[in-house]
Each structure stands twice: as structure tokens, then as C-alpha cells.
Amino acid sequence: MKFSYLGKHANVSDKLKEYAEKKVGKLEKFFKHESDAQITVAGEGNRQTVEITVSHDGMFFRAREMGDDRFAMIDKAVAAIERQIRKNKTRLEKSLHHGILRDANFTSSEVTEEKEFEIVRVKRFNFKPMTAEEAILQMNLLHHEFFVFRNVEGGAFSVVYKRSGGGYGMIEEG
């Protein structure tokens, strides 16, 4: 597993890196190929956050924990990612032809697979071309967390969204 670290207003010590690699590295048993792990440590005053993102063959598994003990937060985040993998194992295997997960011999007590995804509402829209600024304004007027629009610049579909750390982000098609 390849590791990368990011400290936002926080120092990522060698001891923490070593601990994270030991704990996050245990997730490697689930993957057929080498995967990447990004560990982000953020600290502002008394508030500490650890976020772990594991990417493997285009799939992302992410967990974020907040608290005052970074080592305990790493443990909780790794456990959360493992639960995500176990919970969605069959669905992940079906959606990817070559499969991304190793057969890790899950017992029936460990796997509580989520029921099929149920779509409870469908909305249809005519997408009016607009700028990213207009889309953000529209998103804020609707009190939504994201907004899909056809971008005036190039005509591609784009998504603007509110970032948890403040500000806005944009995802663009192709």
C-alpha cells in the first residue's frame, strides 16, 4: 500500500505515520492489487480530525474521525472503512467485472449486507447552461449541498458543492 500524508494546521509525526501504516496496512488484505492511502490530520485548537481515504481501482473508501487522541481516531477510521468494505462486498464485486476485493472469508455474522438501493424519488430537469457562480447561487437559494448544471464554458455537465472545510468545490465532466 502506498501512503501519503497531509497535515492541515497539524504536524504528522513519524510515530503517527508508523502507527497509521501498521493499522491502515491491515486493509490491504481485502484488495487484489496495490492500493493508495491518504491520511489527513487536521488540528484547530482543541478540535482534531483524522481522515483516511483508501483508493483502489477507481473505488474510494473514506472515514473521518474527530477527537483528541489521533491514534484512537486512526483505529476508529480503519474500523469504519473495514465495515464499509464488509457491508458492500457483494455489491462491489458485482459492479466491477474483474473484482477489487479478495475473498477474505467473511463469516455471516460479520457481514450484514445492505439491502438493494431504493430510489424513492426521481426528479427531471431541463439543464439551462449557466456559470459556476450562477450554479452556486442557485444551490444556496435552494438550501442544497450540491447542484448539477450544464456549464456555459464548454457545455459539459458539472457539479458544484459545499466543502466541509468551507468554500465550494466543482466536479467537471471528462
Disulfide bonds with the S-S distance in Angstrom:
none
